[in-house]
Amino acid sequence: MAPPPSLLVPASPSLLVQALARHDRARLRRPGAAGITGLDEVGRGCLAGPVCAGAVHLPAPFLRKRPERWLPAVDDSKKLSRAAREKLGAAVWALGEEGHLSCALGWASPSEIDGLDITGATFLAMDRALAVLAPTAPPGDPCLVDGRPSRRWSRAHEGVVGGDGRSLAIALASAIAKVARDAFMAEQHDTFPDYGWDANKGYATAVHRAALATRGPTPLHRRSFLTF
């Protein structure tokens, strides 16, 4: 299956994409594995806003047919510029629409974070993303999560420390989650402009803390995080 012509762009750095793909192809040796699912979250350490989980399922044919031809620059999403990250996120969604891979987002709200704690809410967001992928991602395929594995999550998974710089599926999941959450927080800045969410995305910057001190929390703040 050939990649969409619009996505045949020079890959940079292609060697990194190849290395990330090799990591995931090694997991295809498991009996019955038809692909790899990667998961990553964004917003875990913020004072405000939801946590967002990205999930990307890469079928075996995609991983085996030079994925660097299909994608723009891929790396840990925090290392990419905003423009490069948005270009990558758009490419992932386009490939999903063409049926070359599957991708989804899951969210957990500030009130769910307060009620469950951030770890429980993160796994809730991941479960929601995986529920969207369920029709196209076989449940027996390996599930890779950025970071260490957790006994708190009942779903079978493999933790990959530094996964967004080691696994292609995780790197793509990280990109779509960060682009989506950043866009959400920038939209919320229009309603709550004093907190600087267009720039800090809800993290505890000096501007954000100063606004909390003078104006107090908004409905988007995580009350359990406001302990300073």
Residue, then its C-alpha position, 0 to 999 in steps of 0.5 A: m500500500a503506497p503512502p498518500p502522495s501529499l505525505l511523500v515529503p523528505a524525512s528528517p531525520s530519516l535515520l531516527v524514524q528508522a531507529l524508532a520503527r526498528h524498536d517497534r518491529a522487534r515487538l512484532r515477533r510476538p505470536g499473533a501480533a498484527g501491529i503495535t499500539g503506543l500511548d503517551e500522556v500530556g499535561r500530567g504536571c499542570l496546575a490547570g486543564p485536563v490530561c490528554a492521552g494519545a494512542v496510535h496503532l501501527p499495523a505491521p505493514f506500515l512498520r515494515k515499509r519504510p515509514e520514514r517515507w510517510l512522515p515528516a520529522v519525528d522525535d520526542s514531541k518536546k524536542l520538536s518545534r511547535a511548527a514541526r510538532e503540528k506538521l507531524g500531528a497533521a500527518v498522523w491524522a491524515l494517515g489515520e483517515e487513509g487507513h494506514l494507521s489508527c489514532a485516537l485521543g482520550w481525556a480526563s477532566p480536572s475534576e476527575i484528576d482531583g477525584l482519582d489522582i493524576t495517575g488514575a486519571t491518566f489511565l482513565a484517559m488512556d482507556r478512553a483513547l484505546a476504546v476509540l481504537a478498539p475496532t481497528a487495533p487488535p486487543g492482543d497486540p503489544c501496548l507500549v506506554d511511555g515510562r515505567p509499567s504500573r500495577r495500577w493499570s489492569r490493561a496488559h502493557e509494556g513500559v518504555v522509559g523515554g519511550d517518545g524517543r525510542s518507539l515510533a508508536i509512542a512518539l506519534a501518540s505523544a505528538i497528537a496528544k501535545v498538539a491537541r492539549d496545547a490547542f485546547m489550553a490556547e482556546q481557554h486562554d480566550t476565556f481566562p486570559d490572566y493565567g497565560w495559558d496561551a504560553n504556559k498551557g497550564y504549567a506553574t509559571a510565574v505568570h500563572r502563579a501570580a494570577l492564582a494569587t490575585r484572582g484565585p482558581t478557575p473551574l479548570h484548575r485542579r484543586s488537589f494541585l493547588t497546595f503552594 
